[in-house]
Amino acid sequence: MLTILIPVSLALGGLGLLAFFWALRRGQFDDPEGDAHRILRTDYDDVPKE
């Protein structure tokens, strides 16, 4: 049983690591402060655009 679970868990961990580096290279984490400041702004419109 462990001969199956260990390689599967290593493969899934590697896949997650590859997905993280892919997102890092695509710029997903370039502006971590933007959302934190955007939520505190008062110049937004509550009504969604149609």
Summary of the structure (lengths in Angstrom):
residues: 50
radius of gyration: 19.7
end to end distance: 55.3
largest distance: 58.0
contacts: 68
relative contact order: 0.07
helix: 58%
strand: 0%
